[in-house]
Amino acid sequence: MSNSKKKVPKKVLVDEGVLSQVNLNAAGIDIASEEHWVAVPADRDEQPVRMFGPTTGELRALAAWLHKCGITDVAMESTGMYWIPLFEILEEEGLRPILVHPSHIKQFSGRKTDVLDCQWIQVLLCYGLLRACFRPTQEICQLRTYMRQREVLIKQSTIHIQHMQKALDQMNVLVHRAVSDITGKTGMSIINAIVNGERNPKKLAKMRDRRCKKSEKEIAEALDGNFLPQHLFCLGQALEGYQFIKGQLHDCEQQLESALKGLDLKIEGDEIQKVKEKGTKKPKPQGNDLKFDIDHYLIGMSGVDLTQIESIGSLTAATILLEIGADMSMWPTSMHFCSWLSLCPGNNKSGGKQKSGKSRKSANRVANALRIAAQSLKWSQQPLGHYYRRMRARLGPAQATTAAAHKLARIIYVMLKEGKPYQSEIHEVSEKELHQRKLKGLTARANNMGMALIDGQTLAFLAPLLEKLETGEIAPELLEASGLGELATGCVT
């Protein structure tokens, strides 16, 4: 048995000896729905642990007490939505609140109370053992709130669309089979006419848009149904709910555009237009796309056009930039950024064995947008599409999606960090190198088997000669004299 010992890494996480306090003006808060427990250092007040209520007056009294105790930094757990009002008020009062993920606070064993929780958070912050969660600037927080509200409204509109389809199915009025989208021009015209009392399928079919694939006769046959009053009532309410949500969605987008106009942009005017012209041709707008030119503001914020990247559309770029902003200083490297997105392999190691390499579960909206974008690379004929299909063949669909999303995240990080446009040539060069490596490998395998590797152009040139050689129209000696005999023999073999 070998007596060799494993090498111990030179870098140690904690220095030997007693930990030193790095933040003497630290406080900890345990947040709940009805009360907040706050702990400050024991020498700052006769009662270092106090309880405050959730009202705005109580929260401002909490901030005033922290100022009185000489506190500058405050740590709290991200508990539901209850931390948001307190966090914003502490920021307004000039304090530095720190939001901490609950998994980063390892509670000691024993009796657990709110008092012990807030004291434990204060001790961890005092010794510098807490890491703050990412929270963008107030301007970006405002923009992402509008984007998240827009996402909620789109989901609600989908529910009303499903209710309309259900009512139409119950009446056997097959609008969704006559047209591809019932919320399009033809579909909404027909549904509005039905709710307003029209029952004649031929008259309803005349509302067909000229771009519909099905003829007026086919649509009329699909619209001949059984119009019972209860189903018509449900259809009317679903239509009314859908139109109300569409109005709210319009107001939300107007509010978002108004907030974007108030931003301080990196580049403006002609510079934005120059960046746009360098980009690729934009696809046709879809139903849920923003109704204003969001690309203008996104390019102004970041100085680059993220839609130049394969599979990244305007809505995906808006989700990314309005969630985290264009400042990448929070993450030192692209690896830190991908780790924050939970797009890196997991590290579950125990006893010297790697137990699992699965990525951490996360509800990060940016990561979800990148995963959806990565899935659309399946049909792309560009270098990133080739990469996704290679990973899919090796790893399977799920891991290939994560790998492609990881690559997209690194490209976005470099573009935002360095302000450089997307350079597809770099990936094209790597694709050529990969092709050369594959060709070299195939050539070596063919040589080992006593065969020759011939490209398609040469084979097309030799095909008629080989046919004539097999039928005896050309003598083998003639091919050998021309120097093609050995090559033709390899093709026959």
N, C-alpha and C positions, 0 to 999 in steps of 0.2 A: 504494500500500500504506500502510495506516495506521501511524503511528509511536507510537500510543498503547500504553502498557504496562499490563499487568494490575496491579490493585491488590493490594498486599501487605498481608496482615492485620496489624493492630497487635499482636495477641497473639503472642508467640514462646514456643516450648516450652522452650528452653534459653537462659539468659542468656549473653551473650558473655563470653569469658574462661574461666579454668580452673574446673572444677566443684569445689565445696567439699564436704567430708565432713560429713554430717549425723548419722551414727550411728557413733561411734568404738568402741562396745562390740558390734560385730557379728561373727558367725561364719557360715560357710557349710559345709553338709554335702552330700556326694555319696553318695546312698543306693544300695545294691545288696543282693542277697539274702544274700551271705556276708560282706560287709565294708562299713564306713562310713568315708569319708575326711572329716576335719574340718579346717578352716582357720580360724585366728584371726589378728588383726593381728600383724605380724612382731615388734613390740616387747613382746609379752605373754609370750613363752616362747622358750626357746632352740631348740625344735623346733616351729615354728608350725603344721605340718601333721602330723597323726597319724592312724593307722588303728585302728579299733575293730571288734570282732566283733559279731555279731547277737544274742548271748545277753543276758539281762536284766542279769547282772552287768557285762558289758562296757558296756551302755548306761548303767548308773548310774555307772560309772567315767568315761564320756564326759561326763555331766552334772557330775560332781565336778571334772573338769579344766576345763570351761568356767567354773565358779564360781571356780576358782583363778585363771583368766586374766582375771577381771573382766568376763565376757561377760554381756549381758542379753538380746540378741535373736539368734535363730538362724534362718537361712533354709534351706529344703530343698525339693527337687523332689517332686511327687506321683508317685512311682514305684510303680506297682502297689499292693500292700497293705503293703509293707515299711516305709513311713513311719509307719504308725499306732502300733506299739508305741513307737517312738522319740519321736514327737510327744507321746504321753500321758505318758511318763516325764519328758520335759523340762518339761511342764506341772506335774507333781507336784513337781518339784524347784525350782519357782519361776522358771523361765526363760520367755521369751516366744517360742515357736516360731512361725515364719511359713511357711505352705505356699504354694508358688509353682507356677503352671502351667508345664510345660516349654516351651511356646511363647513364654513371656514372657522366657525366658533365651536370648538370642542368642549362641551360642558363637562365639568368634573362630576364624578359619581357622588351619590349621596342625596341629601334632601335638595330638591329643586324648587326654588321660589322665584318670584319676579325680582325680589331684592337681591338675591344671589346672582341672578342673571345680569342685572345692570352693573353690579360690582365686578363681575368677571369680565364683562366687555370693557369696563374702564381699565382694569389691570392689563388686559391684552393690548389695548391701544397705548397705554403708558409705556410698555416695553417694546412697542413697535412690531407686534406680532400679528397685526391685522392688515389686510390688503383691501383697498377700496374697490368697489365695483365701478365699472365705467358708467359715467353719466355725462351726456354731451352738454353743450352750452344751452343757456335759456332759449336762445333763438331756435336752435335745432329741436329742443324739447317741444316748443310751440308747433313747429312744422310737422314733427312726427305725430303729435296728437291729432292734427287734422288728417294726416294720412291714415292713421289707425281708425279714426272715426269713419273715414271713407270706406275702409275695408269692412267695417261693421255694417254700414249701409248697403254695400254690395251683397253681403251675405243675407241681409234681411230681404232685399229685392229678389234674391234667388228663391226664398221661401214663398213669396207671393206668386212668382212664376210657376212654381210647382203646384200651388193651389189652383191657379188658372188651368193648368194642364189636367189636373184631377177633375175639375168641374166639366171641362170639355169632353173628357173621356166618359164621364158618367152620362153625358147627353149624346154620346157617340158622334160628336162633331170633331173630326180628326184634323184639326188645324195644324197640329205639329207634324202631321204626316204629309199635309199638302204643301207646307213651306218648311224650310230648314230651321227657321228661328221665329217663334211666335212673337218675339218682342221687336221684330223688324217692321218695316213699313207696311207690308201686306198683312202680316199677322195681327198687328195692333189695329189696323183699319177694320179687319173682319171682326175682331173681338169687340171693339167699340160699337160696331153696327149691331151685333147680336145683343149687347147689353141695352142698346137704345131701341130694340124692338124689331129689327129686321130678321126674318126667318127664311126667306126665299134663297135657296142655295145658289141659284143662277145670278141673282143680284149681288150676293156676297162674293161670288167668284169674279165678278167684273171689277172688283177692287184689286185684282191681281196686278202686281208690278210687272213691267215688261221683262225684267231680269229674272223672273221666276223660271225655274227649269220645267215645272209641270204646266200643262196647258190649262186653259180656262175650264174645259170640260172635266178634266181629272180633278181639279180643285172643287168644282161643283158637286161631283160625286162624293168627295170626302166630307163636304159640309152639310150633307143631308142627315139631320139628326133628330133626336127626340127631346124637344125643348120643354122640360118640366120646370115648374116655377121654383122649386127648392134649389135645383142646380143652377138656374139662372141667378138666383139670389146670391149663392156662394161665388159664382163667377163675377158678379158685379162688385162684391166686397173685395175679392182678391184683386180685381182691376183697380179699384179705388186705392187700396193699400199700396199697390205697385206704383201708381202715379204719384202718390204722396211721397214715397221713398225716393223716387226719381227727382222730385222737387227738392227734397232735403239734400240729395247728392249734388245737385246743381249748386245749392247754397254753400255746401261744404267746399266744393272746388273753387268757388269764388272767394271764399275766405282764405283758402290756401294760396291762391294767386295773389291776393292782397298782401299776405304775410311775406311771400317771396319777393314782392316788389320793394319791401322795406329792408332787404338784406344788403350788406356791403359786399359787392361782388369783386372777385379777384381781377377779372377782365370784363370789359364792357364793349358794346357797340361793334365796331368793325373786327375787333379781335375775336369775338364770339363767332361772327360770321365766317371768319377764316378757318376756325376750328371745325365748324359745321361742314364747310366745303371739303375738308380733308376726309370726312367720314364716309362710310358706305351708304348706299341707298337705303332709306328707311322703308320698312314694310308698311302695308296699308293699315290704317288704324282699326283696332278691334272695338267691340262693343263696350268693354269696361275701361278703355284707355281714357286718360285725362283729356278734357275737351279744350285745353289751351296748350300753348307751346311750352311744355315743361322743360324741353331740352335747352332752351335759351337760358333759363335760370340755373339749371344743373351745370352747364358748361361755365357760366359765370362764377358759380360757387367754387368749382374745383379747378378750372383752367384746362380741363381735358374732357374729351367726349367718351364716356364709358360705353356708349352704344356701338363704338367701333369694334368692340370685342364680340366674337361670335356668340350668339344666343342671348346676349344682353340687350333687351329692348328698353324703351323709354320708361315703362312702368317699373321694370326691375331696377334700372339705374336710379329712379326716384326713390324706391324703397331703400336702397343702400345709402344714398347720400342724405336722405331726410331722416334716417334712423341714427346714423353715427356722425354725419357731417363729413367735411373734406380734410379735417386735421387728423393725421395719422401719428402724431407725436405720442399718443397714449401707448402705442405698441412699438417697442424699439426695432423689431424686425418683422418680416412677413410671417415668420414662424410663430411669433407671439400672437399676431393677428389671427392666424388660422387656429391656434390653440384656443383663443377666446371664442371663436365661432364653433368650437367643438368639431372641427373638420380634420383633426389630427388623430392618428392611431392612439388608442388608450395605453396606459402604462400601469398594468396590474401585476406587479412582481412581488413574489414572496418566496423566501427560502432559496433564492437564487434561480427560481424558475419563473418564466413569463406565463402567467395564467390566462390572460385574455388581452387581445389587442383591439377590442371594439372601441369605437369612438364614444365619447360621453354623450348621453342624451341631453338635448337642449331644445328649448322653444325659441331660440334666437331667430328673429324675423329675417335678418340679413342672411343667415345660414340657410333658412328655408327657401328664400328667393334664389340663392345660388344653386341649391339642389334642383329646383324646378328648371332653372336655366340650363343646368348640366344635362338634364334628361332630354332636352330638346336638341342636344348635340348628336343624338342618334342618327339624324338625317343630314347632318352637315357634311359637306365634302371638303371642308377646310381642315387645316392641321389639328385643331382641337377636336373636331369630329372624329378624325382618324385615331386620336389618342383615346377618346371615350370608347370607341369600338374595340380597340386593343385591350383596354382594361376590362371591358365587359366580357370578352372572350376568356380572359385569364381569371378574373375574380368574381364574375357574376354581376347582375344588374345593380344590386344595392351598393356594393363596395365600389363599383365603377362610378356610380353617381357621386359618392363621397369623394373619390379621387379626383374626378373632373371638377367638382365644386371647390376642392382644395386648390387646384391649379388656377381656377378663375379668381379665387380670393387673393392668391399671390400676385397675379397680374394686376388686379385692381389696386392692391396695396402699393405696388411700384409706381403705377400711374399717378395715384393721389399723393404719394410721398415725394416723388421726384418731379412731378408735373410733366412727365413725358407722355407723348401719344402712344397708342397701342402699335407695336411693331410685329406684324404677323410674319415678317421675313425671318425672324429668329426661329420661330416654330417650323417654318418651311425648311430651313437649313437642317434642323434636327430630324425632320421627316426624311430628307435626302440621305442623311447619315444612316438612319435606320434602314432605309432601302438598300444602301450599299452593304451594310452588315448582313442583311437577310440574303442578298445576292451572293456574297462571299461564302456564307454557310451552305447555301444550296449547291454552289459550284463544288465545294469540298465534298459534300455528300455524294454528288454525282460522280466525281472522280474516284471516290472510294469504291463505288459500285461498278466501275468500268464504263461509265456512260458520259455523255457530253451534254452540257446545258446550252440550249440554243434559244435565242430570243425570238419573239413572234415575227419580227420583220424578216429575219433570215429564214425562218421556217416557211413563211409565205412565199419567199423567193424560190425555195427548194421544192415546195410541194408539187408543182407541175413536172419538175425534173424527176422526182421520185416515182410519179405515176408512169412516166415514159420508161423509166428504168425497169419497173415491175412488168410492164407489157412488152418489153424488149425493143422498144422503138429507139432507145439510146443504148449503145454498148458501154459496159462499165469502164473499158479502157479509155473511152472518150472523156468520162468524168475524171478519171485519175490523171489524164494528161492536162486537164484544166485546173487541177489542184482541188477539186471538190469531192473526190472519191472518198477520202477518209471521213469528211463531214457528212456526206450522204449515207455512208455505212453506219455512222453513229445514229443518224435519224432513224434508219431502218431498225436498228437494234432497240 
